[in-house]
């Protein structure tokens, strides 16, 4: 199983796919607001712990089992983001 995780300013989005003979099959997808649903979006007040909490809650809500993941691809927004491949 492969996991795609997009950590944006307002939403955290995920998709899990599995490789089949015909190509790839989408197993699950979901999104979660980084801020609380009843609060206004303010990018200046979104801190790291808000994004981490949103990722955790999204994976829990989708019933995702991290032990089944072979590869993960992430996307993080921002002009100061850097790229690093971790094996």
C-alpha positions as CSV (number, residue, x, y, z in Angstrom):
1,X,0.0,0.0,0.0
2,X,1.1,3.5,-0.8
3,X,0.1,6.7,1.1
4,X,-0.1,10.2,-0.3
5,X,-0.3,12.9,2.2
6,X,-0.7,16.6,1.4
7,X,-0.1,19.0,4.3
8,X,-1.6,22.4,3.2
9,X,-2.2,25.7,5.0
10,X,-5.9,25.0,5.5
11,X,-6.4,21.3,4.9
12,X,-4.6,18.0,5.4
13,X,-5.5,15.5,2.6
14,X,-4.6,11.8,2.2
15,X,-5.1,9.1,-0.3
16,X,-4.1,5.4,0.0
17,X,-3.6,3.3,-3.1
18,X,-2.6,-0.3,-3.8
19,X,-0.8,-1.6,-6.9
20,X,-2.8,-4.0,-9.1
21,X,-2.1,-5.8,-12.4
22,X,-4.0,-3.0,-14.2
23,X,-2.4,-0.1,-12.4
24,X,-3.3,1.5,-9.1
25,X,-6.5,1.2,-7.1
26,X,-7.6,4.0,-4.7
27,X,-8.4,2.4,-1.4
28,X,-9.3,5.4,0.7
29,X,-9.2,9.2,0.6
30,X,-10.0,12.0,3.1
31,X,-9.4,15.5,4.2
32,X,-9.4,17.4,7.5
33,X,-9.3,21.1,8.3
34,X,-6.1,22.1,10.1
35,X,-8.1,24.5,12.3
36,X,-11.1,23.5,14.3
37,X,-14.2,23.4,12.1
38,X,-16.1,26.1,14.0
39,X,-13.2,28.6,14.0
40,X,-12.2,31.0,11.3
41,X,-9.1,30.2,9.1
42,X,-6.1,32.4,10.0
43,X,-2.8,31.3,8.4
44,X,-0.9,33.4,10.9
45,X,-2.2,31.4,13.8
46,X,-1.7,27.9,12.4
47,X,1.3,26.4,14.1
48,X,3.0,23.0,13.6
49,X,1.1,21.3,16.4
50,X,-2.2,22.1,14.6
51,X,-1.0,20.4,11.4
52,X,0.3,17.4,13.4
53,X,-2.9,17.1,15.2
54,X,-4.9,17.3,12.0
55,X,-2.8,14.5,10.3
56,X,-3.2,12.3,13.4
57,X,-7.0,12.8,13.5
58,X,-7.4,12.3,9.8
59,X,-5.5,9.0,9.8
60,X,-7.5,7.9,12.9
61,X,-10.9,8.9,11.3
62,X,-10.1,7.0,8.1
63,X,-9.1,3.9,10.1
64,X,-5.7,3.9,8.5
65,X,-3.2,1.2,9.5
66,X,0.4,2.7,9.2
67,X,2.0,-0.8,9.3
68,X,0.6,-1.6,5.9
69,X,2.4,1.3,4.2
70,X,5.2,0.5,1.8
71,X,5.9,4.1,0.6
72,X,4.7,7.5,1.5
73,X,4.7,10.6,-0.6
74,X,4.1,14.0,1.1
75,X,3.5,17.5,-0.1
76,X,4.1,20.5,2.1
77,X,3.3,24.0,0.9
78,X,5.4,27.1,1.4
79,X,8.3,29.0,-0.3
80,X,10.7,27.9,2.4
81,X,10.0,24.2,2.1
82,X,13.0,22.0,1.2
83,X,13.1,18.5,-0.3
84,X,14.8,15.5,1.3
85,X,14.5,11.8,0.4
86,X,14.5,9.5,3.5
87,X,15.2,5.8,3.1
